[in-house]
Amino acid sequence: MSMLSRFTMWLTVPFHEVSRHEIDGYVDYLMGKRLSPKAITCHLQTIRLFFEYLIDDENIQMRNPVAKISIRLPKPLPRHLKDDQVQKLFAVITDPRDQAMFMIMLRCGLRVEEVCRLTVDALELPRSRLFVANGKGRKDRVVYLSRDARSVLEAYLTRRSSKAKGLFLVQKGPLTGTPISVRGIQKRIEYYARASKTRVSCHQLRHTMATQLLNADADLSTIQDLLGHTHITTTQRYCRVSNLKVQRDYYTAMEVVMERGQAGGGSE
C-alpha cells in the first residue's frame, strides 16, 4: 500500500477539509504503528506534495496542512566504553605522551581539539587541575586531575625536554617538536583501537567519563561544568545510557517504598 493510499484510507473528512488537526492525528496514528521518525517524515513529505498538487494544479482553494510540519529525528545516544574495554585499550598504550593524552580525555572529559591546544602553562599539578582555554563556544573552564591522570602526566613531563609552549608535541618526522594536530591524535587512537581490538574514538573517551561520573552519583550540573556543556539538556542525554545508576536508584527507592508500606500496614 502506498503512503498516500494509507493516508486516504485513514481520513474521515474530505481533502479540502484537512487541517493541522488531522495531520497531527495521523502522525499519532503512525507513531502508534511504531514507525520511525524518518519513516513518518517520508509520509508527511508525500502528503505535502499531494496537497501542493491539489492547490497548484487542481486549483483547490485551501491551505497546505503539512507546510510547516516535520518530525525531529532523535540524536544517537553517546556510546561509552565498558570497564574491561578501557583496560584493554590502555594495556596497549605504552608511549608516555599517548598515555597522558588519552587519560586526560578519559578522566577530564576533554575534546580532542582541546587536548591538542593544551599548553604547559595550563597545568597546575600541585592543585591537580588544568585550565582549558577557549573551549567549544569560546568558553574557558577548569577541570580536575584524578590520581592516575596526574601520574601519567608527571611521567610524560619528566621525559619531555622541549621548551615549546604546547603540551603534547609531535615526536617523529619533520614536524618534531611542534604541537600535535587533531588528526595526529585521532590517528594514534585508531592505531591503539586496532592493537587492542576495541572500537573506540577520542570522543568516546569523553562520553565514557561522563557516564562513569553519572554512575558514581555525580550531579548533572557538575558533569555539565566539567564537560563544558552550554545546556543541561546536552548532559541529560547521558541519563538515557546510564542504566546502572537508574537500576541502582530504582531498587534503593523501592526498598524505602516497601518499608513505608509495611510500617503503615502494621499500625492499623
N, C-alpha and C positions, 0 to 999 in steps of 0.2 A: 504494500500500500504506500502511495506517495505521501510526502509530508502535507501537501495541500489537500489531498483526499482525506487524510486523517483529521485535519482541522475542520474541513467541511462537515464531516460526519459528526464531529463533536458539537458544532454550533447549534444553537437553538433559536437564533434570530437571523434575519436576512443580512446579507453582506453590508448593505448601506446603513444598517443599524449597529454594526460592530463598533464598540468603543474600547477605551483603555480597560474598562472593567472586564470585558470578555477576554481580552488578551491576557490580563493578569490571571484570570481564572484558568485559561488554557495553559499558562506556564505552570500553575499549581498542579494541573492535571498531568502534565509531562513529568514534573518532579515526582509526583506520586507513582509514575511508571518507572521511576529510578533511572531516567535518562540523565546523562552527564550534562554539566553546564555547556560544554562545547556542542553537544547534540541539540540542546534546546536553542542555542544561538542559531544554529543552522535552520531550525524550524522557523524561528522568528524572521530570519533573513528571507526565507522563501515566501512567507506570508506577507512580509512588507513589499516584496517585488510584485506579488499578485495584486495588492491594493494599489500600487503605483500604476499597474496596467489598467485597473478599473477606472482610476481617476484620469490618467493621461490619454488612454486610447479609447475607452468606452464613455468618457466624459460624464462619469457619475459624480454628482456633487456631494462630496464627503471629504472628511479629513482622514489621512492615513493613520490608523490607530497604532501602528507599530513604528512610527517615525523616530521616536526617542526612547525606545525600549531596547535594552541589552542585558545580557547576563554576565556578571563578572566571573571570570574564571578564577578559581582558588589558586593561590600561590602554593608551589610544592613545599611540603614540610622540610625543615632543615634535617639533614642526615648527620648523625653523630657516630663516633666510634665507641664500641664497647670496650670494657677494660682490657680484655685479652687482646683486642686489636691494637690498642695503644701500646701494650707491652711488646707485641710482635714488631710493631713499627720501630720503636725506639731501641730495640735489641740490635737492629742492623745499622743504626746511625752512630758511627764511631768518631766522625770528624767533630772536633770541639766547636767549630763555628756553626755547623749544621745542628748539632745538639742544642746549642743556645738559641738559634733562630726558631726552631720548631717547638722547643719547650716554652718560649715566650708566647707563641701563638696558642699553645695548649693551656698554659696556666694564666696568661694575661688577656687572652682573647683578642690579640691584635690582628688587624687585617694585614694581608701581605704587603700592601702599599705602605702601611705604617711601619712595618718592620724594616723595609729597605730604606726608609728615610730616617731611621733612628740614628742619633749621634751619641758619641761617648759622653758628652755633657748632659745628655738626658737621663743618665743613670745616677741613682742615689743609693748605692749599695748599702751604706751604713743604716739607711732607713728602709731598706728592702722595697724600693719603689722606683718607678721610672716615669718620665714625663713624655706624653705623646703629643707632639705639637702638630697643629694643622691637620687633624684627622678628617674623616669624612664630614662634609658640611662645614669645613674650616673650623672645627671645634677642637679645643685643647682639653686634655684630661690627664689625670694621674691614675696609674694602675699600680698594683702591688705585686711583689715577687714572692712566690712560695719558696720554701726551703730548697726544693730541687731546682727550681728555675734560677735562683740566686747562685746555687752551687755550680751549675754548668756555665753560667755567665762568668763567674770568677775564674773557672778553669780556662775558658776561652780567652779572657783578658790577659792571663799570665803568659799565653803563647802569642798574643798579638803584639807585635813590635812596632807597628806603624804609628805615625803621629797624625794620621788623617783624622778628620772630624767624624766621618761616617763610622758607625759601629761595626757593621758587617761588610767585609771587603772581599773582592774577587781574589782568589788565591793562586790562580794559574792563568797563563796566557798573557797576551799583550796588555790586557786591562788590569793586571795585578795591582792591587793597592787602591783601586777605585771602588766606590760603593757598589755592592751587588744590586742588580736590577730586579724588578718584579719577575720578569721572565726567568732570570737566573735562579731565583728562589723556587719558582714553580718547577723548573727542570730538576732541581735537587729532590723535591718531594716526589716527583714522578719516578725518579731513579730509585728512591727508597720504597716506594709503593711496589715497584716490580720486585725488588730484592726481598721484601717481606711478604709478598703475595697478599697485600692488603689494599683494598680500594680506598684511597684517601686523597684528599686535596688540601691545600692550605686552608681554605675556608671551613672545611670540615673540622679542623682542629679548633677553630673559633667556636663553631657550633657545639663541639664536644665540651668545651669549657663551660658554656652557658648551661647545658643540660646537666652536667655534673654538679654545678653550683645549685641549680634548682632542686636536684635530688637530695642535696645536702641541706635543704631547707633555707637557702639564702633568699632574701626578699627580692621580688621582681624589680623594685626600684634600685636596689643595689646592683643587680646584674645589668640593668639599663645603664647606669652610670659607668660601670666597668667596660661595657661594650661600646659606649658612645652612641647609643640609640637616641635619636631625637624624640621619638614617640614610644610610649609604653606599649602600644599595640604591637609594635615590632617585636618587643621582648616577649609579649604574651604568647607568641606563636610557639615558644618552647614548651609552654604548658601542654600543648597538644601532643608532644612527643615524649614527655617526661612521665611515662606510665608508672615508674617506680614510686615517685612521690604521690601520685594520685592513688595508687594502691595502698600505700602506707597510711596516707591521710584517711582513706575510707575506713580501713579496719580500726584505726585508732579512734576515730569519731564514732564508729558503730558500737564499739565496746562501751563507750560512755553512754550512748543512747540506750543500749540494752540494760546497763546497770541502773540507769534512772528509771527505766520501765519496771524493773524488778523491785526497786525500792518503793515506787509508787504503788505497785500491786500488793506489797506486803503490809502497807499501812492501813488498808481498809479493814 
